[in-house]
Amino acid sequence: MANDLALLGAILRRDFAIFVAKAFETLCPGEIFHDNWHLDCLAHHLALAASGRRIRLIINLPPRSLKSIVASVALPAWLLGHDPFAALSRPATPRN
């Protein structure tokens, strides 16, 4: 049992898409999580943006597609789980 929890923790720290599913389960108990390709794509691109490998990202999805939960709740929680002192907002840099 302890090994299962350790494995789950390792997976949640490594894979943001799986973390999103677990965050949904925690935030919306009793609701059914419909995993779809757009959530994997969104999680992938947000993880790239969070790591600095993608500078700009525009998210265009219809309402009720979990974009707010993924980008505004799960991503900050995931980032703070990796680095509790992370700066989640960055000042805009002046354009040259």
Backbone as a chain_set.jsonl record, in Angstrom:
{"seq": "MANDLALLGAILRRDFAIFVAKAFETLCPGEIFHDNWHLDCLAHHLALAASGRRIRLIINLPPRSLKSIVASVALPAWLLGHDPFAALSRPATPRN", "coords": {"N": [[0.831, -1.194, 0.0], [1.922, 1.271, 0.82], [3.9, 1.489, -1.082], [2.319, 1.765, -3.363], [1.147, 4.287, -2.935], [3.435, 5.869, -2.935], [4.265, 5.475, -5.569], [2.071, 6.571, -6.956], [2.31, 9.244, -6.087], [4.769, 9.895, -7.278], [4.117, 9.681, -9.982], [2.157, 11.688, -10.19], [3.705, 13.939, -9.671], [5.308, 13.993, -11.899], [3.769, 13.866, -14.297], [1.761, 16.167, -15.694], [-0.794, 16.035, -16.895], [-2.006, 13.802, -15.698], [-2.012, 14.73, -13.116], [-3.898, 16.767, -13.426], [-6.261, 15.277, -13.783], [-6.444, 14.076, -11.25], [-6.641, 16.375, -9.683], [-9.104, 17.344, -10.572], [-10.764, 15.314, -9.621], [-10.474, 15.765, -6.896], [-11.373, 18.413, -6.604], [-13.966, 18.394, -7.633], [-15.814, 16.377, -6.374], [-17.689, 13.439, -6.988], [-18.452, 14.2, -9.523], [-18.146, 13.247, -12.956], [-15.157, 12.616, -14.588], [-14.305, 13.331, -17.766], [-11.985, 12.263, -19.694], [-10.138, 13.569, -22.356], [-8.666, 14.201, -25.576], [-8.119, 16.921, -25.829], [-7.561, 17.817, -23.264], [-5.155, 16.549, -22.645], [-3.553, 17.78, -24.569], [-3.778, 20.48, -23.79], [-2.661, 20.324, -21.208], [-0.066, 19.53, -21.877], [0.906, 21.755, -23.373], [0.665, 23.797, -21.483], [2.463, 22.881, -19.565], [4.813, 23.112, -21.041], [4.875, 25.896, -21.315], [5.115, 26.629, -18.638], [7.622, 25.641, -18.059], [9.189, 27.316, -19.483], [9.816, 26.799, -22.081], [7.976, 27.472, -23.948], [6.918, 30.553, -24.949], [4.668, 32.166, -25.434], [1.148, 31.636, -25.162], [-2.024, 30.96, -26.256], [-5.215, 30.156, -25.261], [-7.901, 28.741, -26.621], [-10.84, 27.511, -26.105], [-14.067, 25.971, -25.907], [-16.739, 26.941, -23.596], [-16.935, 25.241, -20.404], [-14.952, 23.335, -20.737], [-12.92, 22.758, -19.048], [-10.78, 24.524, -18.993], [-10.302, 26.648, -17.19], [-10.023, 25.363, -14.69], [-7.797, 23.769, -15.242], [-5.779, 25.626, -16.072], [-5.844, 27.713, -14.156], [-6.109, 26.651, -11.606], [-5.115, 23.937, -11.281], [-2.558, 24.089, -12.54], [-1.081, 26.185, -11.093], [-1.069, 24.88, -8.569], [0.377, 22.56, -9.137], [2.84, 23.651, -9.913], [3.595, 24.971, -7.535], [3.801, 22.765, -5.921], [6.117, 21.649, -6.882], [7.982, 23.678, -6.476], [7.833, 25.463, -3.747], [8.394, 28.161, -3.407], [8.086, 29.42, -5.781], [7.725, 31.987, -8.205], [4.735, 32.892, -9.319], [3.614, 34.792, -10.916], [4.819, 36.876, -13.414], [6.497, 39.889, -14.038], [5.732, 41.998, -16.782], [7.969, 42.299, -19.459], [9.72, 45.086, -20.798], [9.302, 45.995, -24.215], [11.684, 45.971, -26.794]], "CA": [[0.0, 0.0, 0.0], [2.805, 2.437, 0.876], [4.561, 1.564, -2.382], [1.34, 2.285, -4.313], [1.036, 5.724, -2.702], [4.68, 6.483, -3.396], [4.228, 5.445, -7.023], [1.086, 7.573, -7.366], [2.921, 10.551, -5.868], [5.801, 10.111, -8.297], [3.438, 9.909, -11.258], [1.508, 13.006, -10.128], [4.746, 14.974, -9.761], [5.953, 13.962, -13.214], [2.84, 14.002, -15.422], [0.763, 17.192, -15.382], [-2.117, 15.598, -17.341], [-2.548, 12.922, -14.657], [-2.28, 15.626, -11.995], [-5.161, 17.452, -13.721], [-7.344, 14.332, -13.495], [-6.527, 13.941, -9.793], [-7.136, 17.65, -9.169], [-10.539, 17.377, -10.855], [-11.397, 14.385, -8.669], [-10.458, 16.41, -5.581], [-12.166, 19.646, -6.623], [-15.354, 18.13, -8.031], [-16.154, 14.997, -6.007], [-18.978, 12.975, -7.485], [-18.563, 14.51, -10.95], [-17.429, 12.311, -13.819], [-14.074, 13.219, -15.364], [-14.255, 12.815, -19.135], [-10.659, 12.516, -20.256], [-10.216, 13.744, -23.79], [-7.392, 14.604, -26.153], [-7.852, 18.345, -25.64], [-6.971, 18.012, -21.935], [-3.746, 16.164, -22.775], [-2.91, 18.831, -25.355], [-3.715, 21.659, -22.928], [-1.68, 20.049, -20.157], [1.262, 19.517, -22.496], [1.326, 23.108, -23.725], [0.843, 24.56, -20.238], [3.724, 22.436, -18.965], [5.873, 23.746, -21.821], [4.9, 27.317, -20.947], [5.609, 26.733, -17.256], [9.058, 25.353, -18.045], [9.877, 28.36, -20.218], [10.094, 26.379, -23.459], [6.98, 28.138, -24.792], [6.821, 31.903, -24.397], [3.291, 32.655, -25.525], [0.152, 30.579, -25.299], [-3.418, 31.396, -26.289], [-6.089, 29.003, -25.052], [-9.235, 28.936, -27.18], [-11.668, 26.319, -25.93], [-15.439, 26.353, -25.561], [-17.056, 26.883, -22.165], [-17.087, 23.946, -19.728], [-13.959, 22.379, -21.229], [-11.952, 22.656, -17.952], [-9.598, 25.372, -19.167], [-10.051, 27.419, -15.971], [-9.504, 24.464, -13.656], [-6.456, 23.324, -15.619], [-4.8, 26.718, -16.131], [-5.863, 28.623, -13.008], [-6.117, 25.937, -10.331], [-4.199, 22.794, -11.269], [-1.189, 24.472, -12.887], [-0.385, 26.789, -9.943], [-0.858, 23.875, -7.519], [1.459, 21.682, -9.6], [4.091, 24.412, -9.848], [3.946, 25.183, -6.131], [4.224, 21.472, -5.399], [7.516, 21.444, -7.282], [8.807, 24.733, -5.879], [6.929, 26.268, -2.918], [8.752, 29.579, -3.453], [8.043, 29.84, -7.178], [6.998, 33.205, -8.553], [3.729, 32.457, -10.285], [3.339, 35.87, -11.866], [6.062, 37.518, -13.839], [6.228, 41.214, -14.597], [5.932, 42.114, -18.224], [9.245, 42.933, -19.799], [9.527, 46.107, -21.839], [9.679, 45.594, -25.575], [12.769, 46.773, -27.378]], "C": [[0.871, 1.253, 0.0], [3.532, 2.609, -0.45], [3.619, 2.126, -3.448], [1.194, 3.793, -4.167], [2.288, 6.461, -3.162], [4.722, 6.531, -4.919], [3.245, 6.485, -7.563], [1.652, 8.98, -7.21], [3.97, 10.877, -6.912], [5.171, 10.401, -9.657], [2.803, 11.293, -11.283], [2.518, 14.138, -10.209], [5.314, 15.081, -11.168], [5.015, 14.319, -14.359], [1.721, 14.979, -15.075], [-0.64, 16.772, -15.807], [-2.766, 14.679, -16.304], [-2.858, 13.745, -13.408], [-3.596, 16.367, -12.198], [-6.342, 16.543, -13.398], [-7.534, 14.168, -11.987], [-7.055, 15.23, -9.159], [-8.635, 17.769, -9.406], [-11.296, 16.49, -9.877], [-11.497, 15.012, -7.282], [-11.387, 17.617, -5.541], [-13.646, 19.41, -6.884], [-15.743, 16.697, -7.673], [-17.562, 14.636, -6.488], [-19.211, 13.281, -8.954], [-17.734, 13.493, -11.747], [-16.391, 13.076, -14.625], [-14.031, 12.553, -16.728], [-12.906, 13.195, -19.736], [-10.773, 12.569, -21.776], [-8.881, 14.266, -24.294], [-7.081, 16.064, -25.886], [-7.247, 18.625, -24.272], [-5.496, 17.611, -21.937], [-2.963, 17.242, -23.518], [-2.732, 20.097, -24.507], [-2.663, 21.479, -21.835], [-0.26, 20.088, -20.71], [1.75, 20.938, -22.767], [1.486, 23.995, -22.493], [2.139, 24.157, -19.535], [4.915, 23.023, -19.716], [6.005, 25.224, -21.454], [5.477, 27.498, -19.543], [7.112, 26.487, -17.185], [9.862, 26.414, -18.79], [10.187, 27.992, -21.653], [9.076, 26.937, -24.452], [6.737, 29.506, -24.161], [5.387, 32.397, -24.373], [2.343, 31.484, -25.732], [-1.23, 31.207, -25.256], [-4.272, 30.144, -26.186], [-7.484, 29.36, -25.55], [-9.989, 27.619, -27.097], [-13.073, 26.763, -25.574], [-15.666, 26.297, -24.053], [-17.225, 25.44, -21.679], [-16.113, 22.901, -20.252], [-12.771, 22.274, -20.271], [-10.73, 23.559, -18.101], [-9.29, 26.181, -17.91], [-9.477, 26.544, -14.862], [-8.071, 24.057, -13.979], [-5.448, 24.464, -15.493], [-4.722, 27.546, -14.854], [-5.823, 27.933, -11.647], [-5.049, 24.842, -10.311], [-2.756, 23.205, -11.568], [-0.469, 25.179, -11.736], [-0.122, 25.787, -8.819], [0.304, 22.957, -7.882], [2.803, 22.381, -9.503], [4.539, 24.637, -8.41], [4.339, 23.882, -5.449], [5.664, 21.16, -5.745], [8.443, 22.434, -6.614], [7.906, 25.654, -5.075], [7.216, 27.771, -2.959], [8.728, 30.128, -4.875], [7.254, 31.135, -7.329], [6.009, 32.849, -9.654], [3.331, 33.563, -11.248], [4.656, 36.558, -12.171], [5.727, 38.883, -14.398], [6.506, 41.217, -16.092], [7.258, 42.801, -18.488], [9.012, 43.971, -20.878], [10.005, 45.607, -23.198], [10.756, 46.519, -26.102], [12.397, 47.27, -28.737]], "O": [[0.593, 2.198, -0.738], [3.758, 3.733, -0.897], [4.049, 2.87, -4.33], [1.126, 4.507, -5.168], [2.2, 7.556, -3.718], [5.167, 7.524, -5.496], [3.555, 7.198, -8.518], [1.492, 9.816, -8.099], [4.052, 12.013, -7.38], [5.643, 11.266, -10.394], [2.897, 11.999, -12.288], [2.215, 15.194, -10.764], [5.755, 16.155, -11.579], [5.422, 15.003, -15.298], [0.843, 14.67, -14.269], [-1.603, 17.128, -15.128], [-3.97, 14.781, -16.065], [-3.848, 13.49, -12.722], [-4.337, 16.576, -11.238], [-7.322, 16.991, -12.802], [-8.666, 14.125, -11.506], [-7.83, 15.179, -8.205], [-9.362, 18.243, -8.533], [-12.347, 16.875, -9.366], [-12.486, 14.814, -6.575], [-12.105, 17.822, -4.561], [-14.488, 20.164, -6.395], [-15.978, 15.883, -8.566], [-18.492, 15.438, -6.397], [-20.087, 12.676, -9.574], [-16.745, 12.957, -11.249], [-16.713, 14.074, -15.27], [-13.755, 11.358, -16.838], [-12.719, 14.31, -20.224], [-11.419, 11.724, -22.396], [-8.055, 14.725, -23.504], [-5.916, 16.427, -25.73], [-6.487, 19.584, -24.128], [-4.677, 18.27, -21.297], [-1.841, 17.575, -23.137], [-1.664, 20.708, -24.51], [-1.87, 22.383, -21.574], [0.643, 20.625, -20.069], [2.881, 21.283, -22.426], [2.362, 24.86, -22.469], [2.83, 25.005, -18.972], [5.916, 23.392, -19.102], [7.114, 25.737, -21.303], [6.245, 28.43, -19.301], [7.797, 27.064, -16.34], [11.092, 26.408, -18.733], [10.768, 28.798, -22.38], [9.292, 26.879, -25.662], [6.393, 29.603, -22.983], [4.947, 32.986, -23.386], [2.675, 30.49, -26.376], [-1.56, 31.915, -24.304], [-4.078, 29.187, -26.935], [-8.164, 30.194, -24.954], [-9.795, 26.725, -27.921], [-13.25, 27.833, -24.993], [-14.888, 25.685, -23.321], [-17.604, 24.549, -22.439], [-16.41, 21.707, -20.216], [-11.722, 21.753, -20.649], [-9.74, 23.37, -17.394], [-8.118, 26.384, -17.592], [-8.543, 26.95, -14.172], [-7.224, 24.007, -13.088], [-4.391, 24.298, -14.885], [-3.648, 28.032, -14.501], [-5.531, 28.577, -10.64], [-4.185, 24.823, -9.434], [-1.83, 22.721, -10.917], [0.662, 24.808, -11.421], [0.93, 25.836, -8.183], [1.121, 22.617, -7.026], [3.79, 21.788, -9.068], [5.723, 24.51, -8.097], [5.125, 23.891, -4.502], [6.356, 20.482, -4.986], [9.559, 22.087, -6.228], [7.273, 26.542, -5.646], [6.359, 28.569, -2.58], [9.29, 31.191, -5.139], [6.241, 31.342, -6.66], [6.401, 32.543, -10.78], [2.76, 33.281, -12.301], [5.486, 36.782, -11.29], [4.768, 39.023, -15.157], [7.399, 40.527, -16.584], [7.618, 43.768, -17.815], [8.196, 43.763, -21.775], [10.997, 44.884, -23.296], [10.719, 47.727, -25.866], [13.188, 47.961, -29.379]]}, "num_chains": 1, "name": "protein.A"}
